[in-house]
């Protein structure tokens, strides 16, 4: 992806070139892809293809890890068990409680899937964080929202469900006149929106920053002290941002999963 941006800017487009071209700053266009082919009403683009590949990789990994689980695990089973225990002990049980264990497969699948879609930015030939396309975070948030709403009303009933969503306990009656609509709006509409935007915006901004510094390293390079120093500084920042983005990719997958677990935990709280 970044290489494509550099090539699109032109091999002779440098800060001190005779062409005097301006800096070809990467923009939203690096997140737009042509349709490869169509399957009925569905158009297959690079992000969609990468999502299918990620799904296939995850299914293959967990099938290999647990289809023939052994008492003394092999390496791949050990890695799978470590992932399972991490999600169970750091996300499911702290956020949902005793009932969290039955949601571990869902949390684990979501966490690993989001993490791998994020990590696609650094896989050769892929080089694109799939979650920087807002449709993918929106789909994860929609699934989480449906589960959250279903469990809320299933466990508390219709009236109790709305009380769970909109009526915190222990407040003066007149506060509820203002607070109840805010709580209802927050839990039903704002939560899936913020889940989507948090993941999308972090991946979008991180990929764009790395692209900007990478293109700047190419644009500024020239046979002068200033040009080489500026290019080296931009290249260094690209490396630093890449290392930082590796951490952000993991954290965003973890935070997204933890927030979803928190919502499901709230669905099991008794109506106040």
VENFEN-V861356 format. One record per run of one state. SS is the DSSP state (helix for helix, strand for strand, loop for the rest). FROM is the first residue (numbers start at 1). TO is the last residue. If there is no record, write none. Layout:
ss from to
SS FROM TO
SS FROM TO
//
This chain:
ss from to
loop 1 1
helix 2 8
loop 9 27
helix 28 31
loop 32 36
strand 37 39
loop 40 41
strand 42 44
loop 45 45
helix 46 66
loop 67 74
helix 75 96
loop 97 97
helix 98 122
loop 123 129
helix 130 132
loop 133 133
helix 134 166
loop 167 174
helix 175 220
loop 221 224
helix 225 267
loop 268 272
//
